[in-house]
Amino acid sequence: MSHPGTLILIMAAAVLAPLLAHAAGRWIRIPLVIFEIALGILIGPDLLGWARPDAVVDTLSHLGLAMLIFLAGYEIDFAAVRGDTLRRSVAAWLISLAAGLGIASLLSDGTGALVIGTALTSTALGTVLPILRDSGDLRGRFGTVTLAFGAVGEFGPIIAMALLLSGRGAGESAALLAGFAAVTAGAVFWALRPRPPWFSRVVAQTLHSSGQFAVRFVMLLLVSMLALSAVFGLDALLGAFAAGVLTRLVLAGAAPAQSAEILGRIEAMGFGFLVPLFFVVTGIEFDLDALLDGGRELLLVPVFLTLFLLVRGLPVHLLAPRDLRGADRRALALYAATCLPLVVAITAIGVGEKVLDPGEAAALVGAAMVSVLVLPPAALRLRAREGAASARAERGEGPESW
């Protein structure tokens, strides 16, 4: 099928997904991304065979992943996550990386172990954010801590990919990463400087016109950081994340009154078109045959799901800030162990460079899909239970009345 037909099918799946999620919500809350990926698998070559990605679809899908990571970077409020919370989140991820690489060396060898080990340390912050936003947990102490641990779980694997999976020597990769960091630090310094008065005026005057200066400026920042990461030979996701951080700093300083509305327009572009396209294409490209053909690959799905919980979730639970209660600590660990976009990206690199077996890649992605399906709903139930217990405590009801 030509790419216009494939695009129609993909967008039809993107439209159908929220309808299915809404209908299922009367019985069980299932993350929207599950329906998007499942519909992609359905129309993909391994089932109905209606849709096959081409160059145009692949390009749009890559933009969707970049937009997802960009929005994750934008959500990070470094003023809120710095200090002890940030130190704990970094320490938890470093423990996850050491454990992931150690365990992966038992399942695979060479660069394949690096791919699997890095994938085990990731957190799907871009996937968790809409869930936190819809549940009302994003603004508050729990949301701030989740953002901190999720940001490191998103940013850490990107750095690890740049250092471990680039195919270059460790020294060369570190030098290129340092160069990118230096340029990005200069951009952050520029973003923190006050913008001239005309900048704010143009933002306000064109926000409701065809000019859309602010939205165009944000897109310029995004593509510039993507280009910068390409110049340094680093993964585009690093540039997308940095662009989100820069955009937040610029808008907070230059147009604080309009920043929420500007973000709403960017989110409409992202969650309305590019991000669902990425997830549907992920389903289309999912190698279902490789997963089902071999018994080992299918058995690896629960193994990898367990490893996501042990390698990523357990260190987060142990190092969560002391002010989080037991249920909230467990919910934080479940959110941190939820993964998908980076698992897809990391395994795609591994398969493309022929260092990871397609069956193992399918098992990793399958386990990541299951993590998105089961872990956030479990975290939501824990949070709801904790909220109900707190409400009863405030009313002076003892445990015997529960």
C-alpha positions in Angstrom: 0.0 0.0 0.0 1.3 3.5 -0.8 2.2 5.7 2.0 -0.9 7.9 1.8 -3.0 4.8 2.4 -0.8 3.7 5.2 -1.0 7.2 6.8 -4.8 7.1 6.6 -4.8 3.7 8.4 -2.3 5.0 11.0 -4.3 8.1 11.8 -7.6 6.1 11.8 -5.9 3.8 14.4 -4.9 7.0 16.3 -8.5 8.2 16.3 -9.9 4.8 17.3 -7.4 4.3 20.2 -8.9 7.0 22.6 -12.4 5.8 21.8 -11.4 2.3 22.8 -9.6 3.6 25.9 -12.7 5.6 26.9 -15.0 2.6 26.4 -12.7 0.3 28.4 -12.4 2.9 31.1 -15.8 1.9 32.4 -14.3 -1.4 33.6 -10.6 -0.9 33.7 -8.2 1.9 33.1 -5.8 1.0 30.3 -3.2 3.5 29.1 -3.9 4.9 25.7 -0.5 3.8 24.3 -1.5 0.2 24.6 -4.4 0.6 22.2 -2.2 2.6 19.8 0.4 -0.2 19.7 -2.1 -3.0 19.6 -3.9 -1.4 16.7 -0.6 -1.0 14.9 0.1 -4.7 15.4 -3.3 -5.5 14.1 -2.9 -3.6 10.8 0.7 -4.4 10.5 2.4 -7.1 8.3 2.2 -9.9 10.9 -1.6 -9.9 11.1 -3.8 -8.1 8.6 -1.0 -6.9 6.5 -2.7 -3.6 5.6 0.1 -1.2 6.6 3.8 -1.3 5.9 6.0 1.7 6.9 8.0 3.5 4.2 10.4 6.4 4.3 7.7 9.0 4.9 6.1 7.1 7.7 9.4 6.3 9.3 10.4 10.0 9.2 7.2 11.0 10.9 7.6 8.3 13.4 11.0 9.5 14.3 9.6 13.0 14.7 7.0 11.6 17.0 9.6 10.0 19.3 11.5 13.2 19.3 8.4 15.2 20.2 7.6 12.7 23.0 11.1 13.1 24.5 10.9 16.9 24.0 7.7 17.1 26.0 9.3 15.0 28.7 12.2 17.4 28.9 9.9 20.4 29.0 8.1 19.0 32.1 11.3 18.9 34.1 11.3 21.7 36.7 14.9 21.6 37.9 14.2 24.0 40.6 11.8 21.4 42.1 13.9 18.3 41.5 17.3 19.5 42.6 19.0 18.7 45.9 18.4 15.4 47.7 15.7 14.2 45.4 17.9 14.6 42.3 20.9 12.9 44.1 18.7 10.0 45.1 17.3 9.6 41.5 20.8 9.7 40.0 22.1 7.1 42.6 19.2 4.8 41.9 19.8 4.9 38.2 23.5 4.2 38.5 22.7 1.2 40.7 20.2 0.1 38.0 22.8 0.5 35.3 25.4 -1.6 37.2 22.7 -4.3 37.9 21.3 -4.2 34.4 24.7 -4.6 32.7 25.7 -7.4 35.1 22.4 -9.4 34.6 22.4 -8.8 30.8 25.9 -10.3 30.6 24.3 -13.6 31.7 21.7 -13.4 29.0 23.8 -12.2 26.1 27.4 -11.4 25.3 29.4 -8.4 23.9 27.5 -5.4 22.7 24.2 -7.3 22.9 24.6 -7.3 26.7 25.1 -3.5 26.6 21.9 -3.1 24.6 19.8 -5.2 27.0 21.4 -3.8 30.1 20.8 -0.2 29.0 17.2 -1.0 28.1 16.5 -2.4 31.5 17.4 1.0 33.1 14.9 3.2 31.2 11.7 4.9 32.4 9.0 5.9 30.0 8.5 9.4 31.4 6.8 10.5 28.2 4.3 7.7 28.7 3.8 8.2 32.4 3.3 12.0 32.2 -0.1 11.8 30.6 -1.2 9.3 33.2 0.0 11.5 36.0 -1.6 14.5 34.4 -5.0 12.8 33.9 -5.0 11.4 37.5 -4.1 14.8 39.0 -0.8 13.5 40.5 1.5 15.6 38.3 1.3 18.8 40.5 2.4 17.9 44.0 5.1 16.2 45.9 4.5 12.8 44.4 4.5 14.2 40.9 7.7 16.1 41.5 9.5 13.1 42.8 8.2 10.9 39.9 9.4 13.6 37.4 12.8 13.6 39.0 13.3 9.8 39.0 11.6 9.5 35.6 13.8 12.3 34.1 17.0 10.5 35.1 15.5 7.2 33.9 14.9 8.9 30.5 18.1 11.0 30.3 20.5 8.4 31.8 19.9 5.7 29.1 20.3 8.3 26.4 23.7 9.2 27.8 24.5 5.5 28.1 23.5 5.0 24.5 25.8 7.8 23.4 28.7 6.3 25.3 28.2 2.6 25.0 26.2 2.0 21.8 27.7 4.5 19.4 30.3 2.1 18.0 33.1 4.6 18.9 35.8 4.3 21.5 34.8 5.4 25.1 37.3 8.3 25.0 35.9 9.6 21.7 32.3 9.2 22.8 33.0 11.0 26.1 34.8 13.9 24.2 31.8 14.3 21.8 29.4 14.2 24.7 31.4 16.8 26.6 31.4 19.0 23.5 27.6 18.7 23.2 27.2 19.4 26.9 29.3 22.5 26.6 27.3 23.9 23.7 24.1 23.0 25.5 25.3 24.7 28.7 26.0 27.8 26.6 22.4 27.6 25.3 21.0 27.3 28.8 23.0 30.4 29.8 21.5 32.2 26.9 18.0 30.9 27.7 18.3 32.2 31.3 19.1 35.8 30.1 16.2 38.2 30.0 14.6 38.4 26.5 14.3 41.9 25.0 10.8 43.5 25.4 9.9 43.0 21.7 10.2 39.2 22.1 7.3 39.1 24.6 5.3 41.6 22.6 5.5 39.5 19.4 4.7 36.3 21.4 1.5 37.9 22.7 0.5 39.6 19.5 0.9 36.6 17.3 -0.4 33.9 19.6 -3.9 34.1 18.2 -2.9 34.9 14.6 -1.4 33.0 11.7 2.0 34.2 12.8 2.3 31.8 15.8 5.8 33.2 16.5 6.2 31.3 19.8 5.2 27.9 18.3 7.6 28.5 15.4 10.4 29.5 17.8 9.9 26.4 19.8 10.1 24.2 16.7 13.3 26.1 15.7 14.8 25.2 19.1 13.8 21.6 18.7 15.2 21.1 15.2 18.3 23.0 16.1 19.0 20.7 19.0 18.3 17.7 16.9 20.8 19.0 14.3 23.4 19.7 17.0 23.1 16.2 18.3 23.6 14.9 14.7 26.7 17.1 14.3 28.2 15.6 17.4 27.2 12.1 16.2 24.9 11.6 19.2 21.4 10.1 19.4 18.7 12.6 18.4 16.8 11.8 21.6 19.5 13.7 23.5 18.9 16.8 21.4 15.1 16.5 21.8 15.4 16.3 25.6 17.7 19.3 25.7 15.4 21.2 23.5 12.5 20.6 25.9 14.6 21.9 28.9 15.6 25.0 26.9 12.1 25.7 25.8 10.8 25.7 29.4 13.6 28.1 30.5 13.0 30.5 27.5 9.2 30.6 27.9 9.3 30.9 31.7 11.5 34.0 31.4 10.1 35.7 28.3 6.4 34.8 28.2 5.3 33.4 31.6 1.7 34.5 31.1 1.4 32.7 27.7 3.7 29.7 28.4 0.8 27.4 29.4 -1.1 28.2 26.3 2.0 27.8 24.1 2.6 24.4 25.6 -1.0 23.5 25.0 -0.5 24.1 21.3 2.8 22.1 21.2 1.1 19.3 23.0 -1.8 19.4 20.6 0.7 19.0 17.7 2.5 16.2 19.6 -0.3 14.2 21.3 -2.7 14.9 18.5 -0.5 13.8 15.6 3.2 12.9 16.0 3.2 10.9 19.2 0.3 8.6 18.4 1.8 8.1 15.0 5.0 6.9 16.7 3.2 4.4 18.9 1.0 3.0 16.0 4.1 2.6 13.9 5.8 0.9 16.8 3.0 -1.7 16.7 3.3 -2.0 12.9 7.0 -2.7 13.1 6.7 -5.0 16.1 8.1 -8.4 15.1 5.3 -10.6 16.3 6.5 -13.6 14.3 10.0 -13.5 15.9 8.4 -13.4 19.3 6.0 -16.3 18.7 8.2 -18.6 16.5 10.7 -19.5 19.3 9.8 -20.7 22.7 12.8 -19.0 24.3 11.7 -15.5 23.1 8.2 -15.9 24.5 9.6 -17.1 27.8 11.9 -14.0 27.9 8.8 -11.7 28.1 8.0 -12.4 31.8 11.7 -12.6 32.5 12.3 -9.1 31.2 9.2 -7.8 32.9 10.6 -9.1 36.2 13.9 -7.6 35.5 12.4 -4.2 34.8 10.9 -4.3 38.3 14.1 -5.6 40.0 16.7 -3.6 38.0 14.8 -0.3 37.8 12.0 -0.4 40.3 13.8 -1.9 43.3 16.6 0.7 43.5 14.0 3.5 43.1 11.9 2.0 46.0 15.0 1.8 48.2 16.2 5.3 47.5 12.9 7.2 47.3 12.8 10.3 49.5 12.0 9.5 53.1 8.9 11.6 53.2 7.1 9.3 50.8 4.9 6.7 52.5 5.0 3.0 51.8 2.2 2.9 49.2 3.6 6.0 47.5 7.1 4.5 47.4 5.7 1.3 45.8 3.8 3.4 43.3 6.9 5.4 42.5 8.8 2.2 41.8 6.1 0.9 39.5 6.1 4.1 37.5 9.9 4.1 37.3 9.8 0.5 36.0 7.3 1.4 33.3 9.2 1.6 30.0 8.6 1.5 26.3 9.9 4.4 24.0 13.5 4.1 24.8 13.3 0.3 24.8 12.0 0.5 21.3 14.8 3.0 20.3 17.6 1.0 22.0 16.5 -2.4 20.6 16.2 -0.8 17.1 19.8 0.3 17.3 20.8 -3.2 18.5 19.0 -5.0 15.7 20.1 -2.5 13.1 23.8 -3.0 14.1 23.2 -6.8 14.2 24.3 -7.1 17.8 20.9 -8.0 19.2 18.8 -10.9 18.0 15.4 -9.8 16.6 13.6 -12.3 18.9 15.3 -10.9 22.0 14.4 -7.4 20.8 10.8 -8.4 20.3 10.8 -10.0 23.8 12.2 -6.8 25.3 9.6 -4.6 23.5 6.8 -7.1 24.4 7.8 -6.9 28.1 7.9 -3.1 27.9 4.4 -3.1 26.4 3.2 -5.3 29.3 4.9 -2.9 31.7 2.8 0.0 30.3 -0.3 -2.1 30.5 0.0 -3.4 34.1 2.3 -1.2 36.1 0.7 2.3 35.9 -2.8 0.9 36.7 -1.3 -0.8 39.7 0.4 2.4 40.8 -2.9 4.3 40.4 -4.6 1.8 42.7 -1.9 2.2 45.3 -2.2 6.0 45.1 -5.9 5.8 45.4 -5.7 3.5 48.4 -3.2 5.8 50.0 -5.4 8.8 49.3 -8.4 7.1 50.8 -6.4 6.1 53.9 -5.2 9.7 54.4 -8.7 11.0 54.1 -10.0 8.6 56.7 -7.1 9.5 59.0 -8.0 13.2 58.6 -11.6 12.4 59.6 -10.3 10.6 62.7 -11.4 7.1 61.6 -9.2 4.3 62.9 -8.1 1.2 61.1 -10.9 -0.8 62.6 -13.4 1.3 60.6 -11.6 0.6 57.3 
